[in-house]
Amino acid sequence: MAGEAIQQVEQGINAMVTELMSDPSALETAWISVITFSRYAKQDVPLTELVQFQPPKLTVRPGTAMGNALRLLADSITKEVRKTSATEKGDYRPIVFLFTDGQPTDEYQAAAAKLRTAKPSLANIYAIGCGPDVDTDVLRSFTDIVINLKDMTPEGWKKMFVWLTASVQSTSVALERGGEGKPLSMPSLPRDVMELAPPSTGYRDPRPRQVFLYSWCCRTRQPYLMRFIRAEHSHIYDAAASHKLEAVEEWSGEVSQSINTSQLNGVPPCPYCGNPIAVMCDCGTLSCCPTDPHAVLTCPKCKITSEVGPGYGGFDISGAEG
């Protein structure tokens, strides 16, 4: 996730924790863990009692390593959630809310199959696809409960986190009343912003729904990610947005498949300086560019300075992990 989506998730987590802190049942039963996944998966917060939980700072990182995230999820639950034994009552089965707005960039099938096999006793998993570019068939490979967040406005995110908070609260009450092991009774979805994902059609377009390109600001020398979304029933990708990469060390030369510029419609402006054009150095590095036809730029990577010239015809660009 990037841009406003990350901000809304951060605000939603903070609001959820504040609300749960005023709920006696949640204070007794709720523990929270946070796992983020980009090119790698990371447990930002281990399983922590609600009163001690500190929401992590979320940043834009390239990649969607869902397979790694699913493996880390299973390992974390196995290590941190206590099992019932002959001498000790174990922890309640956790609820997992997984958020994604794109497609996996790693091999996820084996981890998904293993998690689906273990899921009935391991956790209650709710996969929430945020926006139109999520492949719900991927989410169904590890859980039957797949929900679409169809309204990505701030109001839509707010209503979704209100529902999520109510879900945790109702579960806390049910567990206190001896509801462990029984089917969960979750609050009704706010239908104006969320819906159960429709059944699979059985057909999956093999083309990626989004294309990401690394670029650099020619003024600040900071990296960013350009995002293009494929038009429906088309091979053309329209410019959608550009996102700052907040941690410079996150940038790398790791790439996925290449794309020809003839398939790209438009250029998202640089998020640092607003330059509306992107150019490619002979070394393959992209950077933003002013509209001056005689601009002279220094490549952020190879440091070679040259005058910008027009391009003719399409050429291939290495794609980044989304």
Sequence and secondary structure as in RCSB ss.txt:
>XXXX:A:sequence
MAGEAIQQVEQGINAMVTELMSDPSALETAWISVITFSRYAKQDVPLTELVQFQPPKLTVRPGTAMGNALRLLAD
SITKEVRKTSATEKGDYRPIVFLFTDGQPTDEYQAAAAKLRTAKPSLANIYAIGCGPDVDTDVLRSFTDIVINLK
DMTPEGWKKMFVWLTASVQSTSVALERGGEGKPLSMPSLPRDVMELAPPSTGYRDPRPRQVFLYSWCCRTRQPYL
MRFIRAEHSHIYDAAASHKLEAVEEWSGEVSQSINTSQLNGVPPCPYCGNPIAVMCDCGTLSCCPTDPHAVLTCP
KCKITSEVGPGYGGFDISGAEG
>XXXX:A:secstr
  THHHHHHHHHHHHHHHHHHT HHHHHH EEEEEEESSSEEEEEEEEEGGG         S   HHHHHHHHHH
HHHHHS    SSS      EEEEEESS  SS  HHHHHHHHHHHHHH EEEEEEESTT  HHHHHTT S EEEE 
  SHHHHHHHHHHHHHHHHHHHHHHHTT TTS        TTTEEE     S    S SEEEEEEE TTT  EEE
EEEEE TTSS EEEEEEEE S GGG  S    EEEGGGEE     TTT   EEEE TTS EEEE S TT EEE T
TT  EEE     S  EEE B  
